[in-house]
Amino acid sequence: MKAFVFTKYGSPEVLRLKKIAKPTPKANEVLVRIRATAINDYDWSMIRGKPYMYRLLFGLLKPKHQIPGMELAGTIEAVGANVKSFEPGDAVYGDISEYGFGSFAEYVCIDEKALVHKPPEMSFEEAAAISHAAMLAVQGLVDIGKIEKGMRVLINGAGGGMGTFGLQIAKLYNAEVTGVDTGNKLKMMKKLGFDHIVDYKKEDFTKKKEQYDLILDAKTTRPTYRYLKVLKPNGNYVSVGGYLNQIFLLIILKPLISLISTKSVHMVALKPNKDLDYINQLFAEGKIKPIIDGPYKLSEVPDVMHYFGEGKHEGKIIVSIA
Ligand SMILES: NC(=O)c1ccc[n+]([C@@H]2O[C@H](COP(=O)([O-])OP(=O)(O)OC[C@H]3O[C@@H](n4cnc5c(N)ncnc54)[C@H](OP(=O)(O)O)[C@@H]3O)[C@@H](O)[C@H]2O)c1
């Protein structure tokens, strides 16, 4: 089978498209023929080994996982002896990062718990775009942010994967939603239905007068106090990721803020695939649709990794694997 393999950290050119042996599933694993995968922040960090903190997770001196890729959609080709939920031929999808990586390839063996059945009306490309970013949005807005009908919501980093799902989830609650991003994405965001749009290269939303009930942040570029200023009383600020120094500050200040203020700050600890049944239902009802950048070919992965790093993509970058 073909797979993108890397043996040292560096720019996306360290990825080499190689022919390697097709893996065999262990007792609790399934062998998936991958039909589509997505580019994620994890892949970007894993390949470069940066921020350096991530090397504690991905391997100190060289990568532990030699095939990146954490989201996939495909069909089951073989199952291990103890697999209960799937059989050969089933169409599946999921965020596999809790059990391993390896979706920049034609096949992967992964624990059956990393996958769910793909609804027939969802294409492989749509499914590959959903699992990770939609879960960040649902868990950030609903589980942690406690979104309620009619709230004023701001999504920072709104033109990427999480933000485009975030808008669609927030609209189910009739929220008034402001999206912050830049470049060509602003046009796509307007079309998708954001009520207000802020170009972060021209304006700083934390220096404006508007206040919000809920802020969902994919980038966390600022110190915590700046977000508190633009939260209404009882408001929630929810970070899903971003600059590690600002995230540490937020985690340290969280207990103090809840003691002295009615506002609160939170960090999402993603539970992969937890709410995919809910998303499948919304998809079937036509209430949610992934924004897909691509699909690109497997051989284009190093180029689209650069494109992801430049932040020029709209929604999710998808790679089809023929
Ligand atoms: N909490 C968890 O358990 C967990 C697990 C996995 C991943 N994550 C994190 O979750 C986030 C995923 O977000 P995503 O998939 O939506 O990422 P994404 O597709 O890269 O989208 C992020 C968007 O933010 C924009 N942006 C960059 N700098 C900005 C700024 N200063 N202000 C406003 N927007 C800015 C980017 O555009 P430009 O670059 O063009 O400006 C891009 O459009 C990542 O931070 C990831 O590390 C969290």
The ligand as a MOL file (V3000), in Angstrom:
LIG
                    3D

  0  0  0     0  0            999 V3000
M  V30 BEGIN CTAB
M  V30 COUNTS 48 52 0 0 0
M  V30 BEGIN ATOM
M  V30 1 N -8.9220 21.0380 23.1450 0
M  V30 2 C -8.5910 19.8940 22.5910 0
M  V30 3 O -8.7240 18.8110 23.1900 0
M  V30 4 C -8.0460 19.9170 21.1980 0
M  V30 5 C -7.7500 18.7380 20.5170 0
M  V30 6 C -7.2600 18.8300 19.2380 0
M  V30 7 C -7.0570 20.0750 18.6320 0
M  V30 8 N -7.3450 21.2050 19.3230 0 CHG=1
M  V30 9 C -7.1540 22.5770 18.7790 0
M  V30 10 O -8.3740 23.0240 18.2450 0
M  V30 11 C -8.1150 24.0030 17.2450 0
M  V30 12 C -8.8000 23.5180 15.9600 0
M  V30 13 O -9.2680 24.5510 15.2390 0
M  V30 14 P -9.5900 24.4120 13.7050 0
M  V30 15 O -9.5660 22.9710 13.2910 0
M  V30 16 O -10.7840 25.1960 13.4490 0 CHG=-1
M  V30 17 O -8.2740 25.1160 13.0870 0
M  V30 18 P -8.1000 25.8030 11.6950 0
M  V30 19 O -8.8980 25.1080 10.6480 0
M  V30 20 O -6.6140 25.9770 11.5130 0
M  V30 21 O -8.7960 27.2410 11.9030 0
M  V30 22 C -8.2420 28.2720 12.6640 0
M  V30 23 C -8.5640 29.5950 11.9860 0
M  V30 24 O -8.1090 30.6640 12.8320 0
M  V30 25 C -7.5510 31.6830 12.0130 0
M  V30 26 N -6.6420 32.5230 12.7940 0
M  V30 27 C -5.2990 32.5080 12.8700 0
M  V30 28 N -4.8450 33.4490 13.7300 0
M  V30 29 C -5.9310 34.0860 14.1960 0
M  V30 30 C -6.1250 35.1760 15.0800 0
M  V30 31 N -5.0980 35.7890 15.6780 0
M  V30 32 N -7.3810 35.5820 15.3210 0
M  V30 33 C -8.4390 34.9780 14.7420 0
M  V30 34 N -8.3230 33.9420 13.8880 0
M  V30 35 C -7.1020 33.5000 13.6070 0
M  V30 36 C -6.8410 30.8810 10.9250 0
M  V30 37 O -6.6290 31.6980 9.7910 0
M  V30 38 P -5.2060 32.3840 9.3550 0
M  V30 39 O -4.1180 31.4800 9.8240 0
M  V30 40 O -5.3300 32.5870 7.8580 0
M  V30 41 O -5.1510 33.7020 9.9950 0
M  V30 42 C -7.8590 29.7720 10.6440 0
M  V30 43 O -8.8060 30.1750 9.6890 0
M  V30 44 C -6.6000 24.0620 17.0710 0
M  V30 45 O -6.1020 25.1460 17.8120 0
M  V30 46 C -6.1500 22.7290 17.6720 0
M  V30 47 O -4.8390 22.7790 18.1660 0
M  V30 48 C -7.8500 21.1360 20.5700 0
M  V30 END ATOM
M  V30 BEGIN BOND
M  V30 1 1 1 2
M  V30 2 2 2 3
M  V30 3 1 2 4
M  V30 4 1 4 5
M  V30 5 2 4 48
M  V30 6 2 5 6
M  V30 7 1 6 7
M  V30 8 2 7 8
M  V30 9 1 8 9
M  V30 10 1 8 48
M  V30 11 1 9 10
M  V30 12 1 9 46
M  V30 13 1 10 11
M  V30 14 1 11 12
M  V30 15 1 11 44
M  V30 16 1 12 13
M  V30 17 1 13 14
M  V30 18 2 14 15
M  V30 19 1 14 16
M  V30 20 1 14 17
M  V30 21 1 17 18
M  V30 22 2 18 19
M  V30 23 1 18 20
M  V30 24 1 18 21
M  V30 25 1 21 22
M  V30 26 1 22 23
M  V30 27 1 23 24
M  V30 28 1 23 42
M  V30 29 1 24 25
M  V30 30 1 25 26
M  V30 31 1 25 36
M  V30 32 1 26 27
M  V30 33 1 26 35
M  V30 34 2 27 28
M  V30 35 1 28 29
M  V30 36 1 29 30
M  V30 37 2 29 35
M  V30 38 1 30 31
M  V30 39 2 30 32
M  V30 40 1 32 33
M  V30 41 2 33 34
M  V30 42 1 34 35
M  V30 43 1 36 37
M  V30 44 1 36 42
M  V30 45 1 37 38
M  V30 46 2 38 39
M  V30 47 1 38 40
M  V30 48 1 38 41
M  V30 49 1 42 43
M  V30 50 1 44 45
M  V30 51 1 44 46
M  V30 52 1 46 47
M  V30 END BOND
M  V30 END CTAB
M  END
